[in-house]
Amino acid sequence: MTELSTTNAAGGIVGVLGGMGPLATVDFLTKLLAVTPAAKDQEHVPMIVSAIPQVPDRTQAFRGEGESPLPSLVDSARRLKAAGAGMLVIACNTAHLWFDELAASIDLPMIHLVDAAIADAAAIAGRHARIGLLGTDATIASGLYVNRETTDGLQWLLPTAREMTELIMPGIEAVKAGDRDKGRRALVAAADALRKRGAVAVILGCTEIPVVLDASNSPLPVVDATAALARRTVAWSLAQRAAVLTPSTGDPQHPAARLDREALSTLVKEPLMTPFLD
């Protein structure tokens, strides 16, 4: 039986900062499993998940109406590192407003969800396409997506203030409260509004959104930021595990051992939109 190192990055152990919210974290893990080339338990991505919903509200913090989530994020990240995680991901778009500060506090690599989603948008719609964006008030107002250096060439189409207050935020809040039907109706309508104004695709820029809005019910092509992060997470873990499979212990049929640079590149570049399973 193949034995893999389980020491930090060498074992490909992923630390997931979740709980923002809980259902969105489950959606991320579901999509991560969907893209993992595994035939048995031992071939799946080793993960340590911190799903603590009591992290202060990110949108309220951005507005100056609540405490910063950074201390809670740092505490969870340190626990994940101590438990053996070799890389961290954040299963929340808005929490990436504190990405740089968190990265500076934790000596571990991290994958930026927004960069992953932007790369998928360019692959799906073209580098100069008009891309709609759905997300929280904080994600939209902060320019989390539109101000990223990786957006070069993309044309952004943002929701109106009325769409934010009447459709998007109520839709996100409905998903968090467990009312998927209400959330679905509101978010489908928000995506359709962007379509009518000329968007050729829409980025689902809040991890609650793809729980109810996906390729099966969206009025235009979707770019699932959660799925984009999941694929890159799997690619990182498989690459790390392939690196520690030695001739004496390695199984040449293990997915990590079979992966070459081209295969990893394909896993990262091919957009995936996997709906959450009701």
C-alpha positions as CSV (number, residue, x, y, z in Angstrom):
1,M,0.0,0.0,0.0
2,T,1.3,3.5,-0.9
3,E,2.1,5.6,2.1
4,L,2.2,9.4,1.6
5,S,3.9,11.9,3.9
6,T,1.5,13.8,6.0
7,T,3.9,16.6,7.0
8,N,2.7,20.0,5.8
9,A,3.1,20.8,2.1
10,A,4.9,17.5,1.4
11,G,1.7,15.6,2.0
12,G,-0.5,17.8,0.0
13,I,-2.7,18.5,3.0
14,V,-5.2,21.3,2.3
15,G,-6.4,23.6,5.1
16,V,-9.9,25.0,4.4
17,L,-11.1,28.2,6.1
18,G,-14.8,27.7,5.9
19,G,-18.0,28.3,7.8
20,M,-18.7,31.5,5.9
21,G,-21.3,30.2,5.6
22,P,-21.6,26.5,6.4
23,L,-23.7,25.5,3.4
24,A,-21.2,27.3,1.1
25,T,-18.4,25.3,2.7
26,V,-20.2,22.0,2.0
27,D,-20.7,23.2,-1.6
28,F,-16.9,23.8,-1.9
29,L,-16.1,20.4,-0.5
30,T,-18.6,18.7,-2.9
31,K,-17.1,20.4,-5.9
32,L,-13.6,19.5,-4.7
33,L,-14.6,15.8,-4.5
34,A,-16.2,16.0,-8.0
35,V,-12.9,17.0,-9.7
36,T,-10.6,14.7,-7.7
37,P,-9.4,11.7,-9.9
38,A,-9.8,9.1,-7.2
39,A,-11.0,5.5,-7.3
40,K,-10.7,4.8,-3.6
41,D,-10.6,6.7,-0.3
42,Q,-6.8,6.9,-0.1
43,E,-6.6,8.7,-3.4
44,H,-8.7,11.7,-2.3
45,V,-7.3,15.1,-1.3
46,P,-6.3,15.1,2.4
47,M,-8.0,18.1,4.0
48,I,-8.4,19.8,7.4
49,V,-11.5,21.9,7.6
50,S,-12.2,24.8,10.0
51,A,-15.9,25.6,9.7
52,I,-16.5,28.1,12.4
53,P,-19.6,30.2,11.5
54,Q,-18.9,32.6,14.4
55,V,-16.4,34.5,12.3
56,P,-17.6,38.2,12.3
57,D,-19.7,39.2,9.3
58,R,-17.5,40.3,6.5
59,T,-19.9,42.7,4.8
60,Q,-20.7,44.5,8.1
61,A,-16.9,44.7,8.8
62,F,-16.3,46.3,5.4
63,R,-19.1,48.8,6.1
64,G,-17.6,49.7,9.4
65,E,-20.6,48.3,11.2
66,G,-19.0,45.3,12.8
67,E,-15.7,43.9,14.0
68,S,-13.0,42.7,11.7
69,P,-13.0,39.0,10.8
70,L,-9.2,39.0,10.5
71,P,-8.3,37.9,14.1
72,S,-10.7,34.9,13.8
73,L,-9.3,34.0,10.4
74,V,-5.8,34.2,11.7
75,D,-6.6,32.0,14.7
76,S,-8.2,29.4,12.5
77,A,-5.4,29.5,10.0
78,R,-2.8,28.9,12.7
79,R,-4.8,25.9,14.0
80,L,-4.9,24.5,10.5
81,K,-1.2,25.0,10.1
82,A,-0.5,23.4,13.4
83,A,-2.6,20.4,12.4
84,G,-0.5,19.8,9.3
85,A,-2.0,21.9,6.5
86,G,0.5,22.8,3.9
87,M,-1.7,25.3,2.0
88,L,-4.8,27.3,2.8
89,V,-7.9,28.2,0.9
90,I,-10.7,30.5,2.0
91,A,-14.2,29.3,1.0
92,C,-15.7,32.8,1.0
93,N,-15.3,35.6,-1.6
94,T,-15.7,38.6,0.7
95,A,-13.2,37.2,3.2
96,H,-10.6,37.7,0.5
97,L,-10.7,41.4,1.4
98,W,-8.4,40.3,4.2
99,F,-6.4,37.9,2.1
100,D,-3.1,39.9,2.1
101,E,-3.2,40.5,5.8
102,L,-3.9,36.8,6.5
103,A,-1.2,35.7,4.1
104,A,1.3,37.9,5.9
105,S,0.4,36.3,9.3
106,I,0.7,32.7,8.1
107,D,3.8,31.2,6.5
108,L,1.9,29.0,4.1
109,P,1.0,29.3,0.4
110,M,-2.6,30.3,-0.4
111,I,-4.7,30.2,-3.5
112,H,-6.7,33.4,-4.3
113,L,-10.3,32.5,-5.2
114,V,-10.8,35.7,-7.2
115,D,-7.8,35.1,-9.4
116,A,-9.1,31.6,-10.1
117,A,-12.6,32.9,-11.1
118,I,-11.2,35.7,-13.3
119,A,-9.0,33.1,-15.2
120,D,-12.1,30.9,-15.7
121,A,-14.1,33.9,-16.9
122,A,-11.5,34.7,-19.6
123,A,-11.4,31.1,-20.6
124,I,-15.2,30.8,-20.9
125,A,-16.1,34.1,-22.5
126,G,-12.8,35.6,-23.8
127,R,-10.3,38.1,-22.4
128,H,-12.3,41.1,-23.6
129,A,-15.8,39.9,-22.9
130,R,-18.5,41.8,-20.9
131,I,-18.7,39.9,-17.6
132,G,-21.4,40.3,-15.1
133,L,-20.6,40.0,-11.4
134,L,-22.9,38.8,-8.6
135,G,-21.6,39.2,-5.0
136,T,-22.2,40.8,-1.6
137,D,-22.3,44.6,-1.1
138,A,-18.7,44.4,0.2
139,T,-17.4,42.4,-2.7
140,I,-18.9,44.8,-5.3
141,A,-18.2,48.1,-3.5
142,S,-14.7,47.2,-2.6
143,G,-13.7,46.4,-6.1
144,L,-12.4,43.0,-5.0
145,Y,-12.8,41.6,-8.5
146,V,-12.7,44.7,-10.8
147,N,-9.5,46.0,-9.2
148,R,-7.5,42.8,-9.4
149,E,-4.5,43.1,-11.7
150,T,-5.5,39.8,-13.4
151,T,-8.7,41.5,-14.8
152,D,-6.7,43.1,-17.7
153,G,-9.0,43.3,-20.7
154,L,-12.3,42.1,-19.1
155,Q,-15.2,44.5,-19.2
156,W,-17.2,44.5,-16.0
157,L,-21.0,44.8,-15.7
158,L,-22.0,45.4,-12.1
159,P,-25.5,45.2,-10.5
160,T,-27.4,48.4,-9.9
161,A,-28.0,49.6,-6.3
162,R,-31.6,48.5,-6.6
163,E,-30.6,45.0,-7.8
164,M,-28.3,44.7,-4.8
165,T,-30.9,45.7,-2.3
166,E,-33.9,44.0,-3.8
167,L,-32.4,40.8,-5.3
168,I,-28.8,39.9,-4.6
169,M,-28.4,40.6,-0.9
170,P,-31.9,39.2,-0.1
171,G,-31.0,36.1,-2.3
172,I,-27.7,35.5,-0.4
173,E,-29.4,36.0,2.9
174,A,-32.2,33.5,2.0
175,V,-29.6,30.9,1.1
176,K,-27.8,31.5,4.5
177,A,-31.2,31.1,6.2
178,G,-31.9,27.8,4.4
179,D,-34.6,29.1,2.0
180,R,-33.1,28.0,-1.2
181,D,-36.3,28.5,-3.3
182,K,-36.4,32.2,-2.4
183,G,-32.7,32.6,-2.9
184,R,-32.9,30.9,-6.3
185,R,-35.7,33.1,-7.6
186,A,-33.9,36.3,-6.5
187,L,-30.5,35.4,-7.9
188,V,-31.8,34.0,-11.2
189,A,-33.6,37.4,-11.6
190,A,-30.4,39.2,-10.8
191,A,-28.4,37.2,-13.4
192,D,-31.1,37.9,-16.0
193,A,-30.9,41.6,-15.3
194,L,-27.2,41.5,-16.1
195,R,-27.9,39.5,-19.3
196,K,-30.4,42.1,-20.5
197,R,-27.8,44.8,-20.1
198,G,-25.3,42.9,-22.2
199,A,-23.3,40.5,-20.0
200,V,-22.2,37.3,-21.9
201,A,-21.4,35.4,-18.7
202,V,-21.7,36.0,-15.0
203,I,-19.3,35.3,-12.2
204,L,-20.9,33.8,-9.1
205,G,-18.8,35.9,-6.7
206,C,-20.3,34.8,-3.4
207,T,-20.0,31.2,-2.3
208,E,-23.7,31.1,-1.3
209,I,-24.8,32.0,-4.9
210,P,-23.7,28.7,-6.7
211,V,-25.7,26.7,-4.1
212,V,-28.9,27.8,-6.0
213,L,-27.7,29.3,-9.3
214,D,-25.8,27.2,-11.8
215,A,-25.6,26.3,-15.4
216,S,-28.9,24.4,-15.3
217,N,-31.0,27.5,-14.3
218,S,-28.9,30.6,-15.2
219,P,-30.1,32.7,-18.1
220,L,-26.5,33.1,-19.2
221,P,-23.2,31.1,-18.8
222,V,-21.9,31.1,-15.3
223,V,-18.4,31.2,-13.9
224,D,-18.5,29.4,-10.6
225,A,-15.8,30.9,-8.3
226,T,-16.2,28.0,-5.9
227,A,-15.6,25.4,-8.6
228,A,-12.6,27.4,-9.9
229,L,-11.0,27.3,-6.4
230,A,-11.8,23.6,-6.0
231,R,-10.0,22.6,-9.2
232,R,-6.9,24.6,-8.3
233,T,-6.9,23.2,-4.8
234,V,-7.0,19.6,-6.2
235,A,-4.2,20.4,-8.6
236,W,-2.0,21.7,-5.9
237,S,-2.5,18.7,-3.6
238,L,-1.9,16.2,-6.3
239,A,1.3,17.9,-7.4
240,Q,2.6,17.9,-3.8
241,R,1.7,14.3,-3.3
242,A,3.3,13.3,-6.6
243,A,6.5,14.9,-5.5
244,V,6.8,12.8,-2.4
245,L,6.0,9.4,-4.0
246,T,9.4,7.7,-4.0
247,P,10.4,4.7,-6.1
248,S,10.5,2.5,-2.9
249,T,7.1,3.5,-1.7
250,G,5.4,5.0,-4.7
251,D,2.5,3.4,-6.5
252,P,2.8,4.1,-10.3
253,Q,-1.0,3.7,-10.6
254,H,-1.8,6.3,-8.0
255,P,-3.4,9.4,-9.5
256,A,-0.8,11.7,-8.1
257,A,2.0,9.5,-9.5
258,R,0.3,9.5,-12.9
259,L,0.0,13.3,-13.1
260,D,2.4,15.1,-15.3
261,R,2.7,18.9,-15.9
262,E,0.3,18.8,-18.8
263,A,-2.3,17.0,-16.8
264,L,-2.1,19.5,-14.0
265,S,-2.3,22.3,-16.4
266,T,-5.5,20.9,-17.9
267,L,-7.1,20.5,-14.4
268,V,-6.4,24.1,-13.7
269,K,-7.5,25.5,-17.1
270,E,-10.7,23.7,-17.8
271,P,-13.6,25.5,-16.1
272,L,-16.0,23.3,-14.2
273,M,-19.5,24.2,-13.2
274,T,-20.9,21.5,-10.9
275,P,-24.2,22.4,-9.3
276,F,-24.7,21.8,-5.6
277,L,-26.7,18.6,-5.1
278,D,-30.1,19.2,-3.4
